[in-house]
Amino acid sequence: MTFHPQPQAGVAKPWAFPAPARDQLPNGLTVLRCHRPGQQVVAVEINLDAPLDAEADGLDGVATIMARALSEGTDKHTAEEFAAELERCGATLEAHADHPGVRVSLEVPASRLSKALGLLADALRAPAFPDGEVERLVANRLDEIPHELANPARRASMALSKELFPADSRMSRPRQGTEETVKRIDAAAVRAFYEAHVRPSTATAVVVGDLTGVDLDQALADTLGGWTGGTASKRPYRPITADDTGRVVIVDRPGAVQTQLLIGRTGADRHDRVWPAQVLGTYCLGGTLTSRLDRVLREEKGYTYGVRAFGQVLRSTPEGTGAAMLAITGSVATEVTGPALEDTWKVLRTLAAEGLTDAERDVAVQNLVGVAPLKYETAAAVAGTLADQVEQHLPDDFQAHLYARLAETGTVEATAAVVNAFPVDRLVTVLVGDASVIEEPVRALGIGEVKVVTG
C-alpha cells in the first residue's frame, strides 16, 4: 500500500482581535465600526443605558418587556408588518435586558444593511408599544416563570442571587421579574421606562462585517441618525455589596434524582489587574473537560457528566467598582451529593496547598489564546465582544491586550488568582435537590450553616 506524504503545517498567520474605529453621529449616538472582509452577514449591536436597577419599584421585569416590545410595531408598521419587513431583508432582530442595560442585536446580509438599519432605527426611534402586544408579552412572560422555577439550574441561580445580595438590591431579584411584579406591567409603564432611559446620546452602536461597497456613513445618517432624544445626566452607580459568608442553602425538591450544585461568591470585574490571571486559573480549575474538577468528579469518581467554574461580569463601572459572579456549577446524582461536595472542597484545598502545574497553565493558555481566531470568525462574535466592552466601560483594545496578558501570565500568578477567587471558607453553596436525602450528609461536611427552603 502506497501512502501519500503527510501534509506539513504551513506558517501560522498573525492574528489580533479586530480594532474598531470610533466616532459619533450629530445626534450623540456613539458608533464603533469594524470592517471584516468576507463576513457577508453584518452584525449590529446597540447598547442602551437602561439598566435593571433603573426599573421603578414594584415593576421588576419592565426592562425585559420593553426590550421585547421594541419589535412589536412602530409609527410606520404594525407588529406583523414589521416582522414581514425584517423577513424580506433576511434579517433577525433580538433584544434583552440585563443588569448593565438593554442590548438590541441585528444580523443581516451586507447587501440589505441599509434597509435593516432603517427598521432598527424605527424600533428605537418610535416604538408603538400597543396595549395588545404588551399584554401578550406580559402573558408570555408569566407563562415562562413556572418553567424557570421548575428548572434546577435557573432555580439555583435565583437562590444564589437572593443569598448573596441584600434584599433592597436589584441583583438579589430575578432579572426578568417575578409573577407579582410582571403582572403590574402595562403599556404605560413600558413607555415610561422607554422615555426615561432610551436616547441616542447615551447609546452605542457597533457595526461589524464586510462593508465593501457599503456607504456606512450615509446609511447611518439616513437611519439611526434620525433618532432624536434629549441628553441625560450621568447615572450614579450604586455600590455592589454581597455577603459571601460560607453557608449552604438547600432548595428542597422531594424525589429529585439529581442535585443541582451552584457554589459562588462575587469578585472583581474586568478592570482589575487580576482579571487575566483569574481567567486563566479558573479555566484550569473548571473550564474544560480536562480541568481539575472534571478530572476528579467526572473521570475518577463518576459523580457527574461535567462541572464548570466560571467568572461572569455582573456590572462594571468606569471607576472599576463593579463586580463579577465567580461560580462552580454542575449536577450530581442525589445519593452522592455529600461525597461530591467533599471532593470539590478537597480539590480547592489541594489547589491552595500545592498550586497549579506548569502543564495545566500551558494547556489553558493554548486553549484560551490559541483558539481565539476560531472563536471570532463570525461578525456577531466580534460585535458582541465589542458591545460587552462598551457596556463594561472598557477601552476598545481591551480584548486584544487580554490575550497578550493571558499568554504572559505565569503559573504562580494564576494559582494565586484562582485560590483568592474560590476561598473554601467564603463560598455560598446552593443545592437544588431532595433535602430528606442530602441535608444530613451536607451538614456533616462542616462547610457552613445549612438551611432548607421550599422550592
C-alpha positions as CSV (number, residue, x, y, z in Angstrom):
1,M,0.0,0.0,0.0
2,T,1.3,3.4,-1.0
3,F,0.8,6.3,1.4
4,H,0.8,9.9,0.3
5,P,3.2,12.1,2.2
6,Q,1.9,13.6,5.4
7,P,0.9,17.2,4.8
8,Q,3.1,19.7,6.6
9,A,1.7,22.6,8.6
10,G,2.2,26.0,7.0
11,V,3.4,29.2,8.6
12,A,0.9,30.5,11.2
13,K,-0.7,33.7,10.1
14,P,-0.5,36.5,12.7
15,W,-3.9,37.3,14.3
16,A,-5.1,40.0,16.6
17,F,-8.6,40.9,17.9
18,P,-10.1,43.4,15.4
19,A,-9.6,47.1,16.2
20,P,-12.7,49.2,15.7
21,A,-13.0,52.8,14.5
22,R,-14.9,55.0,16.8
23,D,-16.9,58.2,16.0
24,Q,-20.2,59.9,16.9
25,L,-23.3,61.0,15.0
26,P,-24.7,64.5,15.3
27,N,-27.5,63.2,17.5
28,G,-25.0,61.9,20.1
29,L,-25.0,58.2,19.1
30,T,-21.6,56.7,19.5
31,V,-20.6,54.3,16.7
32,L,-18.0,51.6,16.6
33,R,-17.4,50.1,13.2
34,C,-15.2,47.2,12.1
35,H,-14.6,46.1,8.5
36,R,-14.3,42.3,8.3
37,P,-13.6,41.2,4.7
38,G,-15.6,38.1,3.8
39,Q,-18.2,38.4,6.6
40,Q,-21.2,39.0,4.4
41,V,-23.6,38.8,7.3
42,V,-23.3,42.1,9.2
43,A,-23.8,42.2,12.9
44,V,-25.1,45.3,14.7
45,E,-25.3,45.6,18.4
46,I,-27.0,48.6,20.2
47,N,-26.2,49.3,23.8
48,L,-28.9,51.2,25.6
49,D,-28.3,52.7,29.1
50,A,-31.4,51.2,30.6
51,P,-30.2,49.0,33.5
52,L,-32.3,46.9,35.7
53,D,-31.7,49.0,38.7
54,A,-33.5,51.8,36.9
55,E,-36.8,49.9,36.9
56,A,-39.5,51.5,39.1
57,D,-40.2,50.0,42.4
58,G,-42.5,47.0,42.1
59,L,-42.0,46.8,38.3
60,D,-39.2,44.3,38.0
61,G,-39.3,43.0,34.5
62,V,-40.4,46.2,32.8
63,A,-37.0,46.5,31.0
64,T,-37.4,42.9,29.7
65,I,-40.9,43.7,28.4
66,M,-39.7,46.9,26.8
67,A,-36.9,45.1,25.1
68,R,-39.2,42.5,23.7
69,A,-41.7,45.1,22.6
70,L,-39.3,47.2,20.6
71,S,-40.0,45.0,17.5
72,E,-43.8,44.8,18.1
73,G,-44.7,47.7,15.9
74,T,-43.6,51.3,15.2
75,D,-45.1,54.5,13.9
76,K,-44.7,53.1,10.4
77,H,-45.5,49.4,10.7
78,T,-47.7,47.1,12.8
79,A,-46.1,44.2,14.6
80,E,-47.0,41.9,11.7
81,E,-45.7,44.3,9.1
82,F,-42.5,44.9,11.0
83,A,-41.8,41.2,11.2
84,A,-42.5,40.8,7.4
85,E,-40.2,43.7,6.6
86,L,-37.4,42.1,8.6
87,E,-38.0,38.8,6.8
88,R,-37.8,40.5,3.4
89,C,-34.4,41.7,4.5
90,G,-33.3,38.3,5.6
91,A,-32.6,39.9,9.0
92,T,-33.1,38.9,12.6
93,L,-33.7,41.4,15.4
94,E,-33.5,40.4,19.1
95,A,-33.3,42.4,22.4
96,H,-32.8,41.5,26.0
97,A,-32.3,43.3,29.3
98,D,-29.7,42.7,31.9
99,H,-28.1,44.5,34.9
100,P,-25.9,46.8,32.7
101,G,-28.7,47.8,30.3
102,V,-30.7,46.7,27.3
103,R,-28.9,45.1,24.2
104,V,-30.5,45.1,20.8
105,S,-28.9,42.7,18.2
106,L,-29.4,42.8,14.4
107,E,-27.9,40.4,11.8
108,V,-28.5,41.0,8.1
109,P,-26.8,40.3,4.8
110,A,-24.5,43.2,3.9
111,S,-26.5,43.9,0.7
112,R,-29.6,44.7,2.8
113,L,-27.9,46.5,5.6
114,S,-29.3,50.0,4.8
115,K,-32.9,48.7,4.8
116,A,-32.4,46.7,8.0
117,L,-30.8,49.7,9.7
118,G,-33.9,51.7,8.8
119,L,-36.1,49.2,10.6
120,L,-33.8,49.1,13.6
121,A,-33.9,52.9,13.7
122,D,-37.7,52.9,13.6
123,A,-37.8,50.4,16.5
124,L,-35.6,52.6,18.6
125,R,-37.0,56.0,17.5
126,A,-40.7,55.4,17.6
127,P,-41.8,52.0,19.0
128,A,-45.6,51.8,19.2
129,F,-45.9,49.7,22.4
130,P,-49.6,48.9,21.5
131,D,-51.6,47.7,24.5
132,G,-52.5,44.4,23.0
133,E,-48.9,43.5,22.1
134,V,-47.6,44.5,25.6
135,E,-50.4,42.4,27.2
136,R,-49.4,39.5,25.1
137,L,-45.7,39.8,26.1
138,V,-46.7,40.1,29.7
139,A,-48.8,36.9,29.4
140,N,-45.9,35.1,27.7
141,R,-43.5,36.2,30.5
142,L,-45.9,35.0,33.1
143,D,-46.1,31.6,31.3
144,E,-42.3,31.4,31.4
145,I,-41.9,31.9,35.1
146,P,-43.2,28.5,36.3
147,H,-40.9,26.8,33.8
148,E,-37.9,28.7,35.1
149,L,-38.8,27.8,38.7
150,A,-39.0,24.2,37.7
151,N,-35.6,24.3,36.0
152,P,-33.0,23.3,38.7
153,A,-30.2,25.4,37.2
154,R,-32.4,28.5,36.9
155,R,-33.7,28.0,40.4
156,A,-30.2,27.6,41.8
157,S,-29.2,30.9,40.2
158,M,-32.2,32.7,41.7
159,A,-31.4,31.3,45.1
160,L,-27.7,32.3,45.0
161,S,-28.5,35.9,44.0
162,K,-31.0,36.1,46.8
163,E,-28.5,34.8,49.3
164,L,-25.5,36.9,48.1
165,F,-27.1,40.4,47.7
166,P,-29.1,42.5,50.2
167,A,-32.9,42.4,49.7
168,D,-33.0,46.0,48.5
169,S,-30.5,45.3,45.7
170,R,-31.9,44.7,42.3
171,M,-29.3,42.0,41.9
172,S,-31.0,39.9,44.6
173,R,-34.1,39.5,42.5
174,P,-34.8,37.7,39.2
175,R,-33.6,39.6,36.2
176,Q,-36.8,39.3,34.2
177,G,-39.1,39.9,37.2
178,T,-41.4,37.8,39.3
179,E,-45.0,36.8,38.8
180,E,-46.1,39.6,41.3
181,T,-44.1,42.4,39.5
182,V,-44.7,41.3,35.9
183,K,-48.5,41.3,36.5
184,R,-48.3,45.0,37.2
185,I,-46.6,45.9,33.9
186,D,-48.7,47.6,31.2
187,A,-48.1,49.7,28.1
188,A,-47.9,52.9,30.1
189,A,-45.2,51.5,32.3
190,V,-43.2,50.3,29.3
191,R,-43.5,53.6,27.6
192,A,-42.5,55.5,30.7
193,F,-39.3,53.3,31.1
194,Y,-38.5,53.9,27.4
195,E,-38.9,57.6,27.6
196,A,-36.8,57.9,30.7
197,H,-33.9,55.8,29.5
198,V,-33.7,55.3,25.7
199,R,-32.0,58.0,23.8
200,P,-29.1,58.2,21.3
201,S,-26.9,60.4,23.4
202,T,-26.4,57.5,25.9
203,A,-26.4,54.7,23.4
204,T,-23.7,53.0,21.3
205,A,-24.0,51.2,18.0
206,V,-21.4,48.5,17.0
207,V,-21.3,47.5,13.3
208,V,-19.2,44.6,12.2
209,G,-19.0,42.8,8.8
210,D,-17.8,43.1,5.2
211,L,-18.5,46.8,4.5
212,T,-17.1,46.7,1.0
213,G,-19.2,48.9,-1.3
214,V,-21.4,50.0,1.7
215,D,-21.6,53.7,2.3
216,L,-22.0,53.2,6.1
217,D,-21.7,56.9,6.9
218,Q,-24.7,57.6,4.6
219,A,-26.6,54.6,5.8
220,L,-26.2,55.6,9.4
221,A,-27.1,59.2,8.7
222,D,-30.3,58.2,6.9
223,T,-31.4,55.7,9.6
224,L,-30.0,55.9,13.2
225,G,-29.0,59.5,12.5
226,G,-32.7,60.4,12.5
227,W,-33.2,59.1,16.1
228,T,-33.6,62.0,18.4
229,G,-33.8,62.4,22.2
230,G,-32.6,64.7,25.0
231,T,-29.4,64.4,26.9
232,A,-29.1,62.7,30.3
233,S,-27.2,63.4,33.4
234,K,-24.5,60.9,34.4
235,R,-26.1,57.9,36.1
236,P,-24.9,57.3,39.7
237,Y,-23.7,53.7,40.3
238,R,-25.0,52.1,43.5
239,P,-22.2,50.2,45.2
240,I,-22.4,46.4,44.9
241,T,-22.3,44.7,48.2
242,A,-22.5,41.0,48.9
243,D,-22.3,38.6,51.8
244,D,-20.1,35.6,50.9
245,T,-20.1,34.1,54.4
246,G,-19.7,30.3,53.9
247,R,-23.1,28.7,54.1
248,V,-25.4,26.2,52.4
249,V,-28.9,26.7,51.1
250,I,-30.9,23.6,50.1
251,V,-33.8,24.3,47.8
252,D,-36.0,21.2,48.5
253,R,-37.2,19.2,45.6
254,P,-38.7,16.0,47.1
255,G,-38.0,12.9,45.0
256,A,-35.3,14.6,42.8
257,V,-32.9,12.0,41.4
258,Q,-30.2,14.7,40.9
259,T,-28.9,17.6,42.9
260,Q,-28.0,20.8,41.1
261,L,-24.9,22.5,42.5
262,L,-24.1,26.2,42.4
263,I,-21.2,27.4,44.5
264,G,-20.4,31.1,44.3
265,R,-19.4,34.5,45.5
266,T,-18.6,37.9,44.0
267,G,-15.2,39.1,42.8
268,A,-13.5,41.9,41.0
269,D,-14.7,43.0,37.5
270,R,-12.6,43.2,34.3
271,H,-11.0,46.5,35.3
272,D,-9.0,44.7,38.0
273,R,-5.4,43.8,37.2
274,V,-6.1,40.3,38.5
275,W,-8.6,39.5,35.8
276,P,-6.3,37.8,33.2
277,A,-4.8,35.6,35.9
278,Q,-8.2,34.9,37.4
279,V,-9.5,33.8,33.9
280,L,-6.5,31.5,33.5
281,G,-6.7,30.0,36.9
282,T,-10.4,29.5,36.8
283,Y,-10.1,27.7,33.4
284,C,-7.6,25.3,35.0
285,L,-10.0,24.7,37.8
286,G,-13.1,24.0,35.8
287,G,-13.0,25.5,32.3
288,T,-12.9,22.3,30.2
289,L,-13.2,18.5,30.3
290,T,-9.6,18.2,31.3
291,S,-9.7,20.6,34.2
292,R,-9.2,19.6,37.9
293,L,-12.9,19.5,38.9
294,D,-13.8,17.3,35.9
295,R,-10.9,15.0,36.4
296,V,-11.9,14.2,39.9
297,L,-15.7,14.4,39.9
298,R,-16.4,13.1,36.4
299,E,-13.4,10.9,35.4
300,E,-12.3,9.5,38.7
301,K,-15.5,9.4,40.7
302,G,-18.2,9.3,38.1
303,Y,-20.4,11.6,40.1
304,T,-21.4,13.9,37.2
305,Y,-21.4,14.5,33.4
306,G,-19.4,17.7,34.0
307,V,-18.6,20.5,36.4
308,R,-17.7,24.0,35.3
309,A,-16.1,27.0,37.0
310,F,-16.5,30.5,35.5
311,G,-16.4,34.2,36.1
312,Q,-19.1,36.4,34.7
313,V,-19.3,40.2,35.0
314,L,-22.5,41.4,36.7
315,R,-22.0,45.1,36.3
316,S,-19.0,47.2,35.5
317,T,-18.3,50.9,36.2
318,P,-15.9,53.5,34.7
319,E,-14.3,53.6,38.2
320,G,-13.8,49.9,38.3
321,T,-16.1,49.4,41.2
322,G,-18.3,46.7,39.6
323,A,-18.4,43.0,40.3
324,A,-18.3,39.6,38.7
325,M,-20.0,36.4,39.7
326,L,-17.5,33.6,40.4
327,A,-19.1,30.2,40.5
328,I,-18.8,26.4,40.2
329,T,-21.8,24.7,38.7
330,G,-22.9,21.2,37.8
331,S,-25.3,18.4,38.7
332,V,-24.7,15.1,40.5
333,A,-26.8,12.0,41.5
334,T,-28.7,12.7,44.7
335,E,-27.1,9.9,46.7
336,V,-23.6,11.2,46.0
337,T,-24.3,14.9,46.8
338,G,-22.3,14.8,50.1
339,P,-19.2,13.0,48.6
340,A,-19.3,15.2,45.5
341,L,-19.2,18.4,47.7
342,E,-16.5,16.8,49.9
343,D,-14.3,16.1,46.9
344,T,-14.9,19.6,45.5
345,W,-13.6,21.1,48.7
346,K,-10.6,18.7,48.6
347,V,-9.8,20.0,45.1
348,L,-9.9,23.6,46.3
349,R,-7.8,22.9,49.4
350,T,-5.2,20.9,47.3
351,L,-5.1,23.7,44.8
352,A,-4.4,26.2,47.6
353,A,-1.7,24.0,49.2
354,E,0.1,22.7,46.1
355,G,-0.8,25.2,43.3
356,L,-1.3,24.6,39.6
357,T,1.2,22.8,37.5
358,D,3.1,24.4,34.6
359,A,1.4,21.8,32.3
360,E,-2.1,22.9,33.4
361,R,-1.2,26.5,32.8
362,D,0.3,25.8,29.4
363,V,-2.8,23.9,28.2
364,A,-5.1,26.6,29.5
365,V,-3.1,29.3,27.6
366,Q,-3.2,27.3,24.4
367,N,-6.9,26.7,24.7
368,L,-7.8,30.3,25.6
369,V,-5.4,32.1,23.3
370,G,-4.8,29.6,20.5
371,V,-8.5,29.1,19.6
372,A,-9.3,32.9,19.6
373,P,-9.1,33.2,15.8
374,L,-11.8,30.5,15.5
375,K,-13.9,32.0,18.3
376,Y,-14.1,35.3,16.4
377,E,-14.7,34.0,12.9
378,T,-18.2,35.5,12.7
379,A,-19.1,39.2,12.7
380,A,-21.6,38.5,15.5
381,A,-18.9,37.2,17.9
382,V,-16.7,40.3,17.3
383,A,-19.7,42.7,17.6
384,G,-20.8,41.0,20.8
385,T,-17.4,41.3,22.4
386,L,-17.0,45.0,21.4
387,A,-20.5,45.7,22.8
388,D,-19.5,43.9,26.0
389,Q,-16.5,46.2,26.3
390,V,-18.7,49.3,25.8
391,E,-21.2,48.0,28.4
392,Q,-18.4,47.4,30.9
393,H,-16.7,50.8,30.2
394,L,-13.5,49.2,28.9
395,P,-11.2,50.5,26.2
396,D,-11.8,49.4,22.7
397,D,-8.5,47.4,22.6
398,F,-9.2,45.6,25.9
399,Q,-9.7,42.2,24.3
400,A,-6.6,42.4,22.2
401,H,-4.5,43.2,25.2
402,L,-6.2,40.5,27.3
403,Y,-4.8,37.7,25.1
404,A,-1.3,39.1,25.4
405,R,-1.7,39.3,29.2
406,L,-3.0,35.7,29.3
407,A,0.0,34.5,27.4
408,E,2.3,36.3,29.8
409,T,0.6,35.1,33.0
410,G,2.7,32.6,34.9
411,T,1.7,29.5,36.9
412,V,2.2,31.1,40.3
413,E,0.2,34.2,39.4
414,A,-2.7,32.1,38.0
415,T,-2.7,29.9,41.1
416,A,-2.9,32.9,43.5
417,A,-5.8,34.4,41.5
418,V,-7.9,31.3,41.5
419,V,-7.2,30.5,45.1
420,N,-8.3,34.0,46.1
421,A,-11.3,33.7,43.8
422,F,-12.6,30.5,45.5
423,P,-11.6,30.5,49.2
424,V,-13.0,27.4,50.8
425,D,-14.4,29.4,53.8
426,R,-16.1,32.1,51.7
427,L,-18.4,30.3,49.4
428,V,-22.2,30.2,49.3
429,T,-23.4,26.8,48.2
430,V,-26.9,26.3,46.7
431,L,-28.2,22.8,46.3
432,V,-31.5,22.1,44.5
433,G,-32.5,18.6,45.4
434,D,-34.2,16.2,47.8
435,A,-33.4,17.7,51.2
436,S,-34.5,14.5,53.0
437,V,-31.6,12.7,51.4
438,I,-28.9,15.3,51.1
439,E,-29.3,17.5,54.2
440,E,-27.5,15.3,56.8
441,P,-24.5,14.4,54.6
442,V,-24.0,18.0,53.8
443,R,-24.3,19.2,57.4
444,A,-21.6,16.6,58.3
445,L,-19.1,18.3,55.9
446,G,-18.9,21.4,58.1
447,I,-18.7,23.8,55.2
448,G,-21.1,26.3,56.7
449,E,-24.5,26.8,58.3
450,V,-27.2,24.8,56.4
451,K,-30.8,25.9,55.8
452,V,-33.6,24.3,53.8
453,V,-36.1,26.3,51.8
454,T,-39.1,25.1,49.8
455,G,-38.6,25.0,46.0
